[in-house]
Amino acid sequence: MIEELLSKLRKVKGRNGSFTACCPAHQDDSPSLAIREANDGRVLLHCFGGCSVHDVLGAVGMDITDLFPDKSEHHHPKIKPRFFASDLLRIIERESLIVSIVANDIAQGKDIPDADRERCLVARERIREALDHV
């Protein structure tokens, strides 16, 4: 189940049931999609870019039911980490860079375009979400 999804994604990294990859639902050059296999066999997805699970799955030709194990299978729970710290740190580093660029422009008295202000707010939310997974 998770293997099928991972085979359809780009820049997949991770192991032991916890991965990151480029999100197929938006233009993504730096992995922002977190994928984890839960103890009960479910596949959990979170796009730090804001894409819904349905958008992510639709982009790879899958359906929400593909994230749940077949009830006839006897799944043996395994203990797995939520997300690798290195993946979360990469996300925090990238988003912090955006915040620091905007903060530097503000400190220099530059006018900040609305698009940059909005992107800074998105970065703040992505950092908060990443920290929630620590």
GIWOUR-V584176 format. One record per residue. N is the residue number from 0. PHI is phi in whole degrees, 0 to 359 (999 if undefined). OMEGA is omega in whole degrees, -180 to 180 (none if undefined). D_CENTER is the distance of its C-alpha to the mean C-alpha in Angstrom with 1 decimal. Layout:
((N:PHI:OMEGA:D_CENTER) (N:PHI:OMEGA:D_CENTER))
//
This chain:
((0:999:180:18.3) (1:293:-180:15.1) (2:297:179:17.0) (3:298:179:17.6) (4:297:-178:14.0) (5:300:-179:13.2) (6:293:-178:16.4) (7:261:-176:15.3) (8:250:178:12.3) (9:257:175:12.7) (10:53:180:12.3) (11:285:176:11.3) (12:222:177:11.8) (13:133:179:12.4) (14:192:176:15.1) (15:54:175:16.6) (16:85:-180:14.2) (17:229:-172:11.0) (18:221:167:9.0) (19:231:179:6.4) (20:199:173:7.4) (21:288:180:8.1) (22:285:-180:7.4) (23:282:-176:11.1) (24:271:176:11.5) (25:213:180:11.8) (26:292:-172:13.2) (27:226:179:10.6) (28:261:179:12.4) (29:238:-173:10.1) (30:312:178:7.0) (31:234:180:3.9) (32:256:176:2.7) (33:259:-179:3.5) (34:231:180:7.0) (35:217:174:10.0) (36:266:-179:13.6) (37:286:-180:15.4) (38:303:-178:19.0) (39:270:177:20.5) (40:96:177:18.9) (41:293:175:16.4) (42:256:-179:13.0) (43:255:-179:10.2) (44:235:172:7.1) (45:212:175:4.6) (46:264:178:3.7) (47:287:175:4.4) (48:273:176:7.1) (49:100:180:8.7) (50:289:178:9.2) (51:282:177:10.7) (52:302:-179:10.6) (53:296:178:14.0) (54:295:180:13.1) (55:298:-178:10.6) (56:294:179:13.3) (57:299:-179:16.1) (58:292:179:15.0) (59:247:176:15.6) (60:73:178:18.6) (61:243:-176:17.5) (62:230:-177:18.1) (63:304:-180:16.9) (64:294:179:19.7) (65:290:-179:18.3) (66:268:-177:15.8) (67:244:-179:18.8) (68:291:175:21.4) (69:296:-176:24.9) (70:296:180:27.1) (71:282:178:29.8) (72:284:174:27.9) (73:264:-177:28.6) (74:267:177:25.4) (75:259:-178:25.9) (76:301:176:23.3) (77:235:176:21.9) (78:274:-178:20.7) (79:226:176:17.2) (80:289:178:15.1) (81:295:177:12.1) (82:212:176:9.9) (83:287:180:11.8) (84:302:-179:13.0) (85:298:179:13.0) (86:292:179:9.3) (87:294:179:9.0) (88:295:178:12.2) (89:298:179:11.1) (90:295:-180:8.6) (91:298:180:11.5) (92:299:-178:14.0) (93:298:-177:12.8) (94:289:177:12.7) (95:295:178:15.9) (96:298:179:17.6) (97:297:179:17.2) (98:298:-178:18.7) (99:291:177:21.4) (100:296:180:22.4) (101:295:179:23.0) (102:297:178:24.7) (103:296:178:26.9) (104:298:178:27.9) (105:297:-179:28.8) (106:297:179:30.8) (107:273:177:32.7) (108:79:-180:33.6) (109:283:172:31.8) (110:287:-179:31.0) (111:257:178:27.3) (112:299:-180:26.6) (113:304:-180:24.9) (114:298:179:22.0) (115:290:177:21.4) (116:297:180:21.8) (117:298:-179:19.3) (118:295:177:16.7) (119:295:178:17.6) (120:294:176:17.0) (121:298:179:13.5) (122:301:179:13.0) (123:301:180:14.7) (124:293:179:12.5) (125:295:177:9.2) (126:295:178:11.4) (127:299:180:12.7) (128:296:178:9.6) (129:298:179:8.8) (130:294:177:12.5) (131:294:-178:12.6) (132:265:-180:10.9) (133:283:none:13.6))
//
